[in-house]
């Protein structure tokens, strides 16, 4: 990683995403966390104060080592034990069926190989587990979609791989999840109107045998 990615971008994330409007959305999303929990895209640890009181320990990971210094400082005062890993989400070093809950907040937009990361999330979740996500992504209106497609190449350079135009719900469903609860809303105070369309939901892993059968019935390749 270069100087901007390790030093400048973490400071931008800390300032922008630590604002009160983000805190409110974190509270709402994390209220459903139960059991053994994995958070991907931990960043500077901004979710930590918003976990329910019954959560005493989480496993967390982030690919950017520049996030680590602020994250470590926040961990020391959180009252939650954090098992921290500096690595990406595309190949997780955890056993299959390890977690009751996986959390992702504003992370899926910037994962290089999103399909692999979602497949790994599916793998490490227990069959009864839940994937809680809060993400910005592809808008519903045609004009906004065009603008998001137009500006995504620039956004990826400015925000370390962030895509404005990912259809979050579609990607999650195609990776073997059933979304049992999905909320689409416009988030006031985002870094840009192009990053304001939000997806918040709860997804449950479908057994891979069922995913295989469904994809074959539709003539789709199994992944």
Rosetta blueprint (number, residue, H / E / L):
1 X L
2 X L
3 X H
4 X H
5 X H
6 X H
7 X H
8 X H
9 X H
10 X H
11 X H
12 X H
13 X H
14 X H
15 X H
16 X H
17 X H
18 X L
19 X L
20 X H
21 X H
22 X H
23 X H
24 X H
25 X H
26 X H
27 X H
28 X H
29 X H
30 X H
31 X L
32 X L
33 X L
34 X L
35 X L
36 X L
37 X E
38 X E
39 X E
40 X E
41 X L
42 X L
43 X L
44 X L
45 X L
46 X L
47 X L
48 X H
49 X H
50 X H
51 X L
52 X L
53 X L
54 X L
55 X L
56 X L
57 X E
58 X E
59 X E
60 X E
61 X E
62 X L
63 X L
64 X L
65 X H
66 X H
67 X H
68 X H
69 X H
70 X H
71 X H
72 X H
73 X H
74 X H
75 X H
76 X H
77 X L
78 X L
79 X L
80 X L
81 X E
82 X E
83 X E
84 X E
85 X E
86 X L
87 X L
88 X L
89 X L
90 X L
91 X L
92 X L
93 X L
94 X L
95 X L
96 X L
97 X L
98 X L
99 X E
100 X E
101 X E
102 X E
103 X E
104 X E
105 X E
106 X L
107 X L
108 X H
109 X H
110 X H
111 X L
112 X L
113 X L
114 X H
115 X H
116 X H
117 X H
118 X H
119 X H
120 X H
121 X H
122 X H
123 X H
124 X H
125 X E
126 X E
127 X E
128 X E
129 X E
130 X E
131 X E
132 X E
133 X E
134 X E
135 X E
136 X E
137 X L
138 X L
139 X L
140 X L
141 X L
142 X H
143 X H
144 X H
145 X H
146 X H
147 X H
148 X H
149 X H
150 X H
151 X H
152 X H
153 X H
154 X H
155 X H
156 X H
157 X H
158 X H
159 X L
160 X L
161 X L
162 X L
163 X L
164 X L
165 X L
166 X L
167 X L
168 X H
169 X H
170 X H
171 X H
172 X H
173 X H
174 X H
175 X L
176 X L
177 X E
178 X E
179 X E
180 X E
181 X E
182 X E
183 X E
184 X E
185 X E
186 X E
187 X L
188 X L
189 X L
190 X L
191 X L
192 X L
193 X H
194 X H
195 X H
196 X L
197 X E
198 X E
199 X E
200 X E
201 X E
202 X E
203 X E
204 X E
205 X E
206 X L
207 X L
208 X H
209 X H
210 X H
211 X H
212 X H
213 X H
214 X H
215 X H
216 X H
217 X H
218 X L
219 X L
220 X L
221 X L
222 X L
223 X L
